[in-house]
Amino acid sequence: MKRILFLTLFLTTFLTANAQNKKNKNPISSEKEETNDPDNLASQYFSQIMGVAISATSNTKMYKFIYDWLGTPYRLGGDSKKGIDCSGFAYKLYDKAFSTIIGNNSRNIFSMVSPINKTELEQGDLVFFKIHSRAISHVGVYIGDGKFAHASSSKGVMISNLQDPYWNRYFYKGGRMLASFKNELNAE
């Protein structure tokens, strides 16, 4: 599925760049050059296929990381592409995209954030859920436009929409990493 989406994105980008070249009579288009950049491919995937607005100020490392992990199967306690759980995915994403080490389960990750409402979420914030539990049981990373990346127990690493009835029902809080934790953890 990931390969089909990638191929569709690539062909769409190529055809658009080709049409633009003919229109401008410019044999070298900046759009065509961008399609060779893996970071740009991830950004284009998220903006065109997933409907997430990617701006020049967006964290391309975050989008590239998510893109590379899409489809990885779920495995409780897993921390590799053979299988990963929600907190392991959030942990790896924060390490690679933000150079920040966070906790190893959804509840202790929540203790490291400043709780925020759904309306205040920004790219890179964490989203927490209480699924069939009074305690926080799931975590994901907000990517913008109401969508978040996470490791689902049924479908592995994927993108979901906070407005979907299931996720909306179990949403608990958003969270922004506290500056004190960022500084302490990055100083080590």
Helices and strands as residue ranges (DSSP letters): H 2-24, H 30-34, H 38-44, I 45-49, H 60-69, E 79-80, E 83-84, H 86-98, H 106-110, E 113-116, G 118-120, E 126-129, E 138-144, E 147-152, E 156-161, H 165-170, E 171-177, H 179-187
